[in-house]
């Protein structure tokens, strides 16, 4: 085994050992065996195809680095006991439902106002792009904080709206304000 390949395999095994610390023995050993098997298969396949050891080392390192988020997510799921669903039900206190409702209204208000400001700047009735950028970003962040499961919807839409508003504002001379006398 090449020194670079041995180093990256050791790094991958060390990472697995680190993120499986304090798990129950059968879960911890099962994950470590799973990763060891995967590493062995990758090395065997690379040797069988005649791939250079340095290339295999780079692949192992890349897979380890790109898998960090998945590993952390796996660890969070494996280490926590089954939790009851924490959705808002009708038996929740009235103030809790009102608080969630106010959060919905605030997030929607910010997003709709920001989109309106951006649309007004497109129609030429003002330059509200800068205001629109802030409002859409604030609304997307508020929605994402209130409903973490909506991150996949709110953040891409928010980024797209902010990008559109930013480039539109740049065409009109923002932030220097070339229209000012």
C-alpha positions as a Markdown table, in Angstrom:
| # | Residue | x | y | z |
|---|---|---|---|---|
| 1 | Unk | 0.0 | 0.0 | 0.0 |
| 2 | Unk | 1.2 | 3.5 | -0.9 |
| 3 | Unk | 2.0 | 5.9 | 1.9 |
| 4 | Unk | -0.5 | 8.4 | 0.7 |
| 5 | Unk | -3.2 | 5.8 | 0.4 |
| 6 | Unk | -2.4 | 4.4 | 3.9 |
| 7 | Unk | -2.6 | 8.0 | 5.2 |
| 8 | Unk | -6.0 | 8.7 | 3.7 |
| 9 | Unk | -7.4 | 5.4 | 4.8 |
| 10 | Unk | -6.2 | 6.1 | 8.3 |
| 11 | Unk | -7.7 | 9.5 | 8.1 |
| 12 | Unk | -11.1 | 8.0 | 7.1 |
| 13 | Unk | -11.0 | 5.4 | 9.8 |
| 14 | Unk | -10.0 | 8.1 | 12.4 |
| 15 | Unk | -13.0 | 10.3 | 11.2 |
| 16 | Unk | -15.3 | 7.3 | 11.6 |
| 17 | Unk | -13.9 | 6.6 | 15.1 |
| 18 | Unk | -14.4 | 10.2 | 16.0 |
| 19 | Unk | -18.1 | 10.6 | 14.9 |
| 20 | Unk | -19.1 | 7.2 | 16.4 |
| 21 | Unk | -17.7 | 7.9 | 19.9 |
| 22 | Unk | -20.3 | 7.3 | 22.6 |
| 23 | Unk | -22.7 | 5.4 | 20.5 |
| 24 | Unk | -23.9 | 2.0 | 21.7 |
| 25 | Unk | -21.4 | -0.7 | 21.0 |
| 26 | Unk | -23.3 | -2.5 | 18.3 |
| 27 | Unk | -24.1 | 0.7 | 16.3 |
| 28 | Unk | -20.6 | 2.0 | 16.6 |
| 29 | Unk | -18.9 | -1.3 | 15.6 |
| 30 | Unk | -21.4 | -1.8 | 12.8 |
| 31 | Unk | -20.7 | 1.6 | 11.3 |
| 32 | Unk | -16.9 | 1.1 | 11.6 |
| 33 | Unk | -17.1 | -2.3 | 9.9 |
| 34 | Unk | -19.3 | -0.9 | 7.2 |
| 35 | Unk | -16.7 | 1.9 | 6.4 |
| 36 | Unk | -13.8 | -0.6 | 6.7 |
| 37 | Unk | -15.5 | -2.9 | 4.2 |
| 38 | Unk | -16.2 | 0.1 | 1.8 |
| 39 | Unk | -12.6 | 1.2 | 2.0 |
| 40 | Unk | -11.3 | -2.4 | 1.4 |
| 41 | Unk | -13.6 | -2.7 | -1.7 |
| 42 | Unk | -12.5 | 0.6 | -3.1 |
| 43 | Unk | -8.8 | -0.3 | -2.7 |
| 44 | Unk | -9.4 | -3.8 | -4.2 |
| 45 | Unk | -11.3 | -2.4 | -7.1 |
| 46 | Unk | -8.6 | 0.2 | -7.8 |
| 47 | Unk | -5.9 | -2.4 | -7.6 |
| 48 | Unk | -7.9 | -4.7 | -9.9 |
| 49 | Unk | -8.3 | -2.0 | -12.5 |
| 50 | Unk | -4.7 | -0.9 | -12.1 |
| 51 | Unk | -5.4 | 2.6 | -10.9 |
| 52 | Unk | -2.5 | 4.5 | -9.4 |
| 53 | Unk | -2.4 | 4.5 | -5.6 |
| 54 | Unk | -2.2 | 8.3 | -5.4 |
| 55 | Unk | -5.4 | 8.6 | -7.4 |
| 56 | Unk | -7.1 | 6.1 | -5.1 |
| 57 | Unk | -5.8 | 8.1 | -2.1 |
| 58 | Unk | -7.3 | 11.3 | -3.6 |
| 59 | Unk | -10.6 | 9.5 | -4.2 |
| 60 | Unk | -10.7 | 8.2 | -0.6 |
| 61 | Unk | -9.9 | 11.7 | 0.8 |
| 62 | Unk | -12.6 | 13.3 | -1.5 |
| 63 | Unk | -15.2 | 10.8 | -0.5 |
| 64 | Unk | -14.4 | 11.4 | 3.2 |
| 65 | Unk | -14.6 | 15.2 | 2.9 |
| 66 | Unk | -17.7 | 15.2 | 0.8 |
| 67 | Unk | -19.3 | 12.7 | 3.2 |
| 68 | Unk | -18.8 | 14.7 | 6.4 |
| 69 | Unk | -22.2 | 16.3 | 6.4 |
| 70 | Unk | -23.9 | 12.9 | 5.7 |
| 71 | Unk | -21.8 | 11.3 | 8.5 |
| 72 | Unk | -22.8 | 14.1 | 10.9 |
| 73 | Unk | -26.5 | 13.6 | 9.9 |
| 74 | Unk | -26.2 | 9.9 | 10.4 |
| 75 | Unk | -24.6 | 10.4 | 13.8 |
| 76 | Unk | -27.4 | 12.7 | 14.9 |
| 77 | Unk | -30.0 | 10.2 | 13.8 |
| 78 | Unk | -28.2 | 7.1 | 15.3 |
| 79 | Unk | -27.4 | 8.8 | 18.6 |
| 80 | Unk | -30.8 | 10.2 | 19.4 |
| 81 | Unk | -33.7 | 8.1 | 20.6 |
| 82 | Unk | -36.9 | 8.2 | 18.6 |
| 83 | Unk | -38.5 | 11.5 | 19.3 |
| 84 | Unk | -42.3 | 12.2 | 19.1 |
| 85 | Unk | -43.4 | 14.3 | 16.2 |
| 86 | Unk | -43.3 | 18.0 | 17.3 |
| 87 | Unk | -45.9 | 19.4 | 15.0 |
| 88 | Unk | -48.4 | 22.0 | 15.9 |
| 89 | Unk | -51.7 | 20.3 | 16.7 |
| 90 | Unk | -55.1 | 21.5 | 17.7 |
| 91 | Unk | -54.5 | 20.6 | 21.3 |
| 92 | Unk | -51.7 | 23.1 | 21.5 |
| 93 | Unk | -52.2 | 26.2 | 23.6 |
| 94 | Unk | -53.9 | 29.1 | 21.9 |
| 95 | Unk | -50.9 | 31.4 | 22.4 |
| 96 | Unk | -48.6 | 28.9 | 20.7 |
| 97 | Unk | -50.9 | 28.7 | 17.6 |
| 98 | Unk | -51.1 | 32.5 | 17.6 |
| 99 | Unk | -47.3 | 32.8 | 17.8 |
| 100 | Unk | -46.8 | 30.5 | 14.8 |
| 101 | Unk | -49.6 | 32.3 | 12.9 |
| 102 | Unk | -47.8 | 35.7 | 13.6 |
| 103 | Unk | -44.6 | 34.2 | 12.3 |
| 104 | Unk | -46.3 | 33.0 | 9.1 |
| 105 | Unk | -47.8 | 36.5 | 8.6 |
| 106 | Unk | -44.5 | 38.3 | 9.2 |
| 107 | Unk | -42.5 | 36.1 | 6.9 |
| 108 | Unk | -45.1 | 36.3 | 4.1 |
| 109 | Unk | -45.4 | 40.1 | 4.6 |
| 110 | Unk | -41.6 | 40.5 | 4.3 |
| 111 | Unk | -41.4 | 38.3 | 1.2 |
| 112 | Unk | -44.4 | 39.8 | -0.6 |
| 113 | Unk | -43.3 | 43.4 | 0.2 |
| 114 | Unk | -39.8 | 42.6 | -1.1 |
| 115 | Unk | -41.1 | 41.0 | -4.3 |
| 116 | Unk | -43.4 | 44.1 | -4.8 |
| 117 | Unk | -40.5 | 46.4 | -4.3 |
| 118 | Unk | -38.4 | 44.5 | -6.8 |
| 119 | Unk | -41.3 | 44.4 | -9.3 |
| 120 | Unk | -41.8 | 48.1 | -8.9 |
| 121 | Unk | -38.2 | 48.7 | -9.8 |
| 122 | Unk | -38.6 | 46.5 | -12.9 |
| 123 | Unk | -41.6 | 48.5 | -14.0 |
| 124 | Unk | -39.7 | 51.7 | -13.7 |
| 125 | Unk | -41.8 | 53.3 | -11.0 |
| 126 | Unk | -38.9 | 53.6 | -8.5 |
| 127 | Unk | -35.7 | 52.0 | -7.4 |
| 128 | Unk | -36.7 | 49.7 | -4.6 |
| 129 | Unk | -34.3 | 47.0 | -5.5 |
| 130 | Unk | -32.1 | 47.6 | -2.5 |
| 131 | Unk | -35.1 | 47.6 | -0.2 |
| 132 | Unk | -36.4 | 44.5 | -2.0 |
| 133 | Unk | -33.1 | 42.7 | -1.5 |
| 134 | Unk | -33.3 | 43.2 | 2.2 |
| 135 | Unk | -37.0 | 42.4 | 2.6 |
| 136 | Unk | -36.8 | 39.2 | 0.5 |
| 137 | Unk | -33.7 | 38.0 | 2.3 |
| 138 | Unk | -35.3 | 38.8 | 5.7 |
| 139 | Unk | -38.5 | 37.0 | 4.8 |
| 140 | Unk | -36.6 | 33.9 | 3.5 |
| 141 | Unk | -34.6 | 33.8 | 6.6 |
| 142 | Unk | -37.6 | 34.2 | 8.9 |
| 143 | Unk | -39.5 | 31.5 | 7.0 |
| 144 | Unk | -36.4 | 29.2 | 7.2 |
| 145 | Unk | -36.0 | 29.8 | 10.9 |
| 146 | Unk | -39.7 | 29.2 | 11.6 |
| 147 | Unk | -40.0 | 26.1 | 9.5 |
| 148 | Unk | -36.6 | 24.4 | 9.1 |
| 149 | Unk | -38.1 | 21.9 | 6.7 |
| 150 | Unk | -38.9 | 24.7 | 4.3 |
| 151 | Unk | -35.2 | 25.5 | 3.8 |
| 152 | Unk | -35.1 | 23.7 | 0.5 |
| 153 | Unk | -37.8 | 26.0 | -0.8 |
| 154 | Unk | -37.3 | 29.4 | 0.9 |
| 155 | Unk | -33.5 | 29.7 | 0.6 |
| 156 | Unk | -33.2 | 29.0 | -3.2 |
| 157 | Unk | -36.2 | 31.2 | -3.9 |
| 158 | Unk | -34.8 | 33.9 | -1.6 |
| 159 | Unk | -31.3 | 33.7 | -3.3 |
| 160 | Unk | -32.8 | 33.9 | -6.7 |
| 161 | Unk | -34.9 | 36.9 | -5.8 |
| 162 | Unk | -32.0 | 38.7 | -4.1 |
| 163 | Unk | -29.8 | 38.0 | -7.2 |
| 164 | Unk | -32.4 | 39.4 | -9.6 |
| 165 | Unk | -32.9 | 42.5 | -7.4 |
| 166 | Unk | -29.1 | 43.0 | -7.0 |
| 167 | Unk | -28.4 | 42.8 | -10.7 |
| 168 | Unk | -31.3 | 45.0 | -11.5 |
| 169 | Unk | -30.1 | 47.5 | -8.9 |
| 170 | Unk | -26.6 | 47.4 | -10.4 |
| 171 | Unk | -28.0 | 48.4 | -13.7 |
| 172 | Unk | -29.6 | 51.5 | -12.2 |
| 173 | Unk | -26.4 | 52.6 | -10.5 |
| 174 | Unk | -26.9 | 51.3 | -7.0 |
| 175 | Unk | -25.2 | 51.6 | -4.5 |
| 176 | Unk | -23.5 | 54.8 | -5.7 |
| 177 | Unk | -26.8 | 56.4 | -6.7 |
| 178 | Unk | -25.9 | 57.8 | -10.1 |
| 179 | Unk | -29.5 | 59.3 | -10.3 |
| 180 | Unk | -28.8 | 61.7 | -7.4 |
| 181 | Unk | -27.8 | 65.2 | -8.2 |
